[in-house]
Amino acid sequence: MLFDPITPFTPSGNVVAWRSFPRIQRSKYSHRRELVRRTIVRVSKRGLIVNSNDMGNVTPSSDSSDWTEQVSELLMDWHNRVYAAQSAHYAAAQLFRRLNYLVGIPAIVSSSIVGTAIFSGLEKNSPRASLVAGTSILAAVLAGLQTFLRFSERAAHHATAADWFSAIRRDIEEILHLPKEYRGKAKESLDKVRKEMNRAAQDSPELSVRFWTRESRRFGVKERLKIP
C-alpha cells in the first residue's frame, strides 16, 4: 500500500495526539513531517484546511472515493514513465558531455600544436611541415564537427529535460504518498500531471531508441494500458 503518514494514525483511522507519543517515537516522524510540511501547503488549493503551526490539525475536506485502484495504477504507470524519461535524458546528457570532451580536447591540442609550429618557423620541405599540415587539417575538422554537432548544447538540453521530468516525478510521489483524503479530487490531480508531462515531452529533445528502450525496460514501463 502506498502510504506515507504525516502524523501517526490509529487502526481506526483517527489522528493520534502528537504530544502523547514518547520522544523516541516522535523523533521517528519529525524528519518526515518536516519533508511533507510544504507538500501539504502546496496542495492546499485542492481543498485542504491547513494550519502551518500545527500539522496535526490538518482536516480533509474532500471525498477520497474517486481515488480508485485504477487511478492509482495510472499514476504509478506515469511515475514509471517519467522516471524512465528522466534517467534516459540524464544518460543522453552524460554521453554528449563525453563526446564534447572527446572532440573538443583534441581540437584544442591540435590547434595549439599548429600555432606553435608556425611561430617556430618551419621550412617548407622539412618532414615536420607535412606533419604540421596534417595536424592543422585535423584541428579544422574536429572544430567543425564540434560546431556542427553541438555536443555541449545538446547535453545542456537533455539535462534540462531530465530536471523537468524529475520535478514531475516528485509531484507524482507527493500525491501517491499522501493519504487519499488529503489528495483532493482525482480528476484535477490527473489533469495537472498529464498537462505537465505533455509540456515536458513536447519541449524536450529527442531521445535515442537505445536509451529509451533500456530505461523503460529497467522501470517496467507498460507500453499499453489495460483499461477494463
C-alpha positions, -999 to +999 in steps of 0.1 A: +000+000+000+014+034-010+011+054+022+034+078+038+018+091+070+021+127+080+010+121+116+005+087+133-029+071+127-047+046+149-061+014+133-095+032+133-081+060+112-082+087+138-052+111+142-034+104+174-024+134+195+012+142+186+023+151+222+011+117+235+039+099+218+072+092+235+102+113+225+119+085+206+087+077+186+081+114+179+117+118+165+109+090+142+083+111+124+099+145+129+121+144+098+092+131+076+068+156+089+092+184+080+096+170+045+059+168+038+050+201+055+055+221+023+037+194+004+005+199+024+008+237+020+013+234-018-018+212-023-039+233+000-057+247-031-071+213-038-094+215-007-072+212+024-077+232+056-041+239+067-027+252+099+010+256+093+017+259+131+002+225+139+002+199+112-018+176+135-049+198+130-050+193+092-086+183+083-095+167+050-123+185+031-126+163+000-141+128-006-115+101-014-140+078-031-128+090-066-093+077-059-099+042-072-074+014-077-074+022-115-064+058-108-035+047-085-023+023-111-024+050-138-004+074-116+021+046-109+025+040-146+030+077-152+055+077-124+075+049-141+074+066-175+086+099-160+113+082-141+124+063-172+124+096-192+144+113-165+171+086-164+173+084-202+178+122-206+205+122-179+222+093-197+220+112-230+234+144-214+263+124-200+270+109-234+271+143-252+293+157-225+318+129-231+316+134-268+322+171-264+353+164-244+364+137-268+362+160-298+370+194-281+402+185-263+420+170-294+408+201-314+424+224-288+456+204-286+459+202-324+453+239-328+480+247-301+505+224-319+499+241-352+502+276-338+534+267-320+549+251-351+540+282-373+557+306-349+588+284-347+593+289-385+594+255-402+609+251-437+585+241-465+603+209-474+610+197-439+594+165-427+577+183-399+560+206-423+538+177-436+530+167-400+520+202-391+498+205-422+481+172-413+476+184-377+461+216-390+436+198-411+427+175-382+422+205-359+399+222-385+379+190-390+374+185-352+365+221-347+339+219-375+324+187-361+322+203-326+304+233-340+281+213-363+271+186-338+267+210-309+275+184-282+277+209-254+243+225-263+226+191-267+240+179-234+225+210-217+191+205-233+190+169-222+200+178-187+172+205-186+147+179-198+158+154-171+154+180-144+119+188-157+109+151-156+125+148-122+102+176-109+072+159-123+082+126-107+084+143-073+049+158-079+035+124-086+053+110-055+037+138-034+003+126-045+010+089-040+025+093-006-004+114+008-035+098+023-063+097-002-084+121+018-057+147+015-051+145-022-080+165-034-100+155-065-085+127-086-095+143-119-078+176-111-046+159-099-045+137-130-051+167-154-023+187-138+002+159-140-009+150-176-006+185-188+029+189-173+040+156-188+028+167-222+046+200-219+078+183-209+076+158-237+069+185-264+098+207-253+124+180-246+150+170-272+145+137-290+158+106-272+175+077-290+157+044-291+185+027-273+183+049-243+145+048-240+144+010-245+169+004-219+154+027-193+118+018-200+127-019-195+145-010-163+115+008-148+089-017-162+071+008-184+039-006-199+035+004-235-002-003-234-025+003-205-052-023-200-085-004-195-113-026-180 
